[in-house]
């Protein structure tokens, strides 16, 4: 289980956002997260991102109200979503080690 680095995650996030709101990635990164669309648009962006991450990396994060309502720039939403993904990745690694030890 390899960890997805932040820069690659950021690129995936901006690609999904750009596709959903039909703006260039450079414009997307300069917007406030809540200005990119309503709650449903932001949910679609995160769902598209999760689908891509699941397909390419077998990883995903929970789409929760906190991520949907990040107050601040898109960059803040990217950082918080990456933090969620990283936390889940760490938990999965710990669980895998525990399960492996039980098998011995």
PANUZA-130635 format. One record per residue: residue in one letter; x, y, z of N, C-alpha, C, O in turn; chain. Coordinates in steps of 0.1 Angstrom, whole numbers, plus 5000, padded with zeros to 4 digits. Each point is the difference from the previous one (the first is absolute). Layout:
% PANUZA-130635
code	n_c1	n_c2	n_c3	ca_c1	ca_c2	ca_c3	c_c1	c_c2	c_c3	o_c1	o_c2	o_c3	unit
a	X	Y	Z	X	Y	Z	X	Y	Z	X	Y	Z	A
...
% end
This chain:
% PANUZA-130635
code	n_c1	n_c2	n_c3	ca_c1	ca_c2	ca_c3	c_c1	c_c2	c_c3	o_c1	o_c2	o_c3	unit
x	5008	4988	5000	4992	5012	5000	5009	5012	5000	5006	5004	5010	A
x	4995	5003	4978	5009	5011	4999	4992	5013	5003	4989	5002	4995	A
x	5018	5007	5012	4993	5013	5003	5000	5009	4988	5010	5001	4993	A
x	4979	5006	5004	4999	5009	4990	5006	5014	5004	4996	5005	5011	A
x	5013	5000	4982	5007	5012	5004	4990	5012	4997	4992	5000	4992	A
x	5010	5011	5016	4991	5011	5000	4999	5007	4986	4989	5003	4995	A
x	5022	4999	4998	5000	5007	4987	4991	4992	4990	4993	5006	4992	A
x	5008	4981	5008	4992	4992	4991	4985	5001	5004	4992	5001	4991	A
x	5006	4998	5022	4986	5001	5005	4994	5014	4996	4989	5000	4995	A
x	5019	5010	5007	4996	5014	4996	4996	5001	4986	4990	5006	4996	A
x	5018	4988	4995	4998	5000	4986	4986	4993	4997	4992	5005	4992	A
x	5006	4983	5014	4988	4993	4998	4988	5008	5004	4989	5001	4994	A
x	5012	5006	5018	4989	5008	5005	4997	5011	4991	4988	5002	4996	A
x	5022	5005	4999	4998	5012	4991	4994	4995	4987	4992	5007	4994	A
x	5012	4981	5001	4994	4995	4987	4986	4997	5002	4992	5004	4991	A
x	5004	4990	5020	4986	4997	5002	4992	5013	5002	4989	5001	4995	A
x	5016	5008	5012	4993	5013	5002	4999	5007	4987	4989	5005	4997	A
x	5021	4995	4995	5000	5007	4987	4989	4994	4991	4993	5007	4993	A
x	5007	4980	5006	4990	4993	4992	4986	5003	5004	4991	5002	4992	A
x	5006	4998	5022	4987	5003	5005	4995	5014	4998	4989	5002	4996	A
x	5019	5008	5007	4996	5014	4999	5004	5006	4987	4996	5012	4998	A
x	5010	4981	4993	5004	5005	4987	5008	5013	5000	4998	5009	4992	A
x	5012	4991	5016	5010	5011	5001	5014	4993	4998	5002	4989	5003	A
x	5007	5019	4992	5014	4996	5000	5005	4997	5014	4996	5006	5010	A
x	5014	4985	4991	5005	4996	5014	5006	5012	5007	4998	5002	5012	A
x	5009	5007	4980	5006	5011	5007	4990	5010	5006	5002	5006	5010	A
x	4986	4995	4983	4989	5008	5005	4994	4993	5013	4997	5007	5010	A
x	5001	4980	4989	4994	4992	5011	5009	5002	5013	4994	5002	5010	A
x	5019	4998	4988	5008	5000	5012	5000	5014	5007	5004	5001	5012	A
x	4991	5009	4981	5000	5014	5006	4986	5003	5006	4999	5010	5007	A
x	4991	4981	4992	4987	5002	5005	4999	4996	5015	5008	4992	5005	A
x	4982	5014	5001	4996	4995	5013	4992	4987	4998	4993	4998	4990	A
x	5009	4992	5019	4993	4987	4998	4985	5001	4999	4994	4994	4991	A
x	5000	5015	5018	4986	5001	4999	4995	5008	4988	4988	5000	4998	A
x	5021	5007	4995	4996	5007	4988	5001	4991	4987	4997	5005	4989	A
x	5007	4983	5013	5001	4991	4988	4987	4994	4996	4999	4994	4989	A
x	4991	5007	5020	4987	4995	4997	4993	4997	5013	5005	5002	5011	A
x	4982	4994	4987	4992	4997	5012	5005	4987	5007	5009	4994	4995	A
x	4985	5002	5016	5004	4988	5007	5000	4988	4991	5009	4991	5001	A
x	4981	5008	4991	4999	4988	4991	5012	5000	4990	5005	4989	4997	A
x	4998	5022	4997	5012	5000	4991	5012	4996	5007	5008	4992	4995	A
x	4995	5013	5017	5012	4997	5008	5000	4985	5003	5010	4993	5000	A
x	4978	5001	5003	4999	4986	5003	5004	4992	4987	5007	4990	5001	A
x	4988	5014	4988	5003	4994	4987	5015	5000	4997	5006	4990	4995	A
x	5000	5021	5008	5015	5001	4998	5007	4990	5009	5009	4993	4995	A
x	4987	5006	5018	5007	4991	5009	4997	4986	4996	5008	4991	5002	A
x	4980	5006	4994	4996	4986	4995	5008	4996	4988	5005	4989	4999	A
x	4997	5020	4992	5008	4998	4988	5014	4997	5004	5007	4991	4994	A
x	4998	5017	5015	5014	4998	5005	5001	4986	5007	5010	4993	4997	A
x	4981	5004	5011	5000	4987	5007	5000	4989	4990	5007	4990	5002	A
x	4985	5011	4988	4999	4989	4990	5013	4998	4992	5005	4989	4998	A
x	5002	5023	4999	5013	4999	4993	5010	4994	5009	5008	4992	4996	A
x	4992	5012	5017	5010	4995	5010	4998	4985	5002	5010	4992	5001	A
x	4978	5004	5000	4997	4986	5002	5005	4991	4988	5005	4990	5001	A
x	4992	5015	4987	5004	4993	4987	5015	5000	4999	5006	4989	4997	A
x	5001	5022	5005	5014	5001	4997	5009	4995	5012	5011	4994	4998	A
x	4984	5008	5015	5009	4997	5011	4993	4991	5011	5007	4997	5010	A
x	4981	4999	4987	4993	4992	5010	4999	5007	5013	5002	4994	5011	A
x	4995	5019	4989	4999	5009	5012	4988	5009	4999	4996	5003	4988	A
x	4999	5000	5023	4989	5010	5000	4998	5006	5014	5006	4995	5009	A
x	4987	5016	4992	4998	5007	5012	4985	5002	5002	4992	4998	4991	A
x	5004	5005	5021	4986	5003	5003	4996	5014	4996	5007	5010	5004	A
x	4982	4991	4989	4995	5013	4996	4991	5004	5012	4989	4995	5001	A
x	5015	5015	5006	4992	5005	5012	4997	5014	4999	5005	5008	4991	A
x	4987	4997	5018	4995	5014	5000	5012	5010	5002	5000	5010	4994	A
x	5009	4986	5013	5012	5008	5002	5007	5003	4987	5004	5012	4997	A
x	4998	4978	4995	5007	5002	4987	4992	5007	4990	5005	5008	4993	A
x	4982	4990	5008	4991	5007	4991	4999	5015	5003	4997	5008	4991	A
x	5005	4995	5021	4998	5014	5004	5013	5008	5004	4999	5009	5008	A
x	5012	4986	4988	5013	5007	5003	4998	5015	4997	4997	5004	4989	A
x	5006	5004	5021	5000	5015	4998	5014	5004	4996	5009	4998	5008	A
x	4992	5007	4980	5014	5004	4996	5002	4996	4986	4991	4996	4993	A
x	5021	5005	5002	5004	4997	4986	4999	4985	4997	5000	4992	5009	A
x	4999	5006	4978	5000	4986	4996	5012	4992	5005	4999	4988	5004	A
x	5013	5019	4997	5012	4994	5006	4997	4994	5014	5006	4990	5003	A
x	4986	5017	5005	4997	4995	5013	4992	4987	5000	5002	4991	5007	A
x	4988	5009	4983	4992	4988	4998	5009	4988	4996	4999	4989	5004	A
x	5011	5014	4987	5009	4990	4995	5008	4994	5012	5002	4988	5002	A
x	5004	5021	5006	5008	4996	5012	4992	4992	5010	5005	4989	5004	A
x	4982	5015	4998	4992	4992	5010	4996	4987	4994	5000	4990	5008	A
x	4997	5009	4979	4997	4987	4994	5012	4991	5001	4998	4988	5002	A
x	5013	5017	4995	5013	4992	5000	5003	4995	5014	5004	4989	5002	A
x	4993	5020	5008	5002	4996	5014	4991	4988	5003	5004	4990	5006	A
x	4983	5011	4990	4991	4989	5002	5005	4987	4994	5000	4989	5006	A
x	5004	5012	4981	5006	4988	4993	5012	4995	5007	5001	4987	5001	A
x	5008	5021	5003	5012	4996	5007	4997	4993	5013	5007	4990	5003	A
x	4984	5015	5004	4996	4994	5013	4994	4986	4998	5004	4991	5007	A
x	4988	5007	4983	4994	4987	4996	5011	4991	4996	5000	4988	5004	A
x	5010	5017	4988	5011	4992	4995	5008	4995	5012	5004	4988	5001	A
x	4999	5020	5009	5008	4996	5012	4992	4990	5008	5006	4990	5004	A
x	4981	5012	4997	4992	4991	5008	5000	4986	4993	5001	4990	5007	A
x	4998	5010	4980	5000	4987	4992	5013	4993	5002	5001	4988	5001	A
x	5010	5019	4999	5013	4994	5002	5002	4994	5014	5005	4989	5001	A
x	4990	5018	5009	5001	4995	5013	4991	4988	5002	5004	4990	5005	A
x	4984	5010	4989	4991	4988	5001	5006	4988	4992	4999	4989	5005	A
x	5008	5014	4984	5006	4989	4993	5012	4994	5008	5001	4987	5000	A
x	5006	5021	5007	5011	4995	5009	4994	4992	5011	5006	4989	5004	A
x	4983	5015	5002	4994	4993	5011	4995	4986	4995	5002	4990	5007	A
x	4991	5011	4982	4995	4987	4995	5012	4991	4996	4998	4988	5002	A
x	5012	5017	4993	5012	4991	4996	5006	4994	5013	5004	4988	5000	A
x	4997	5020	5011	5005	4994	5012	4991	4989	5006	5005	4990	5006	A
x	4982	5012	4993	4991	4990	5005	5001	4987	4992	4998	4989	5006	A
x	5006	5012	4982	5002	4988	4991	5012	4992	5004	5001	4988	4995	A
x	5009	5018	5012	5012	4993	5003	4999	4991	5012	5010	4994	5004	A
% end
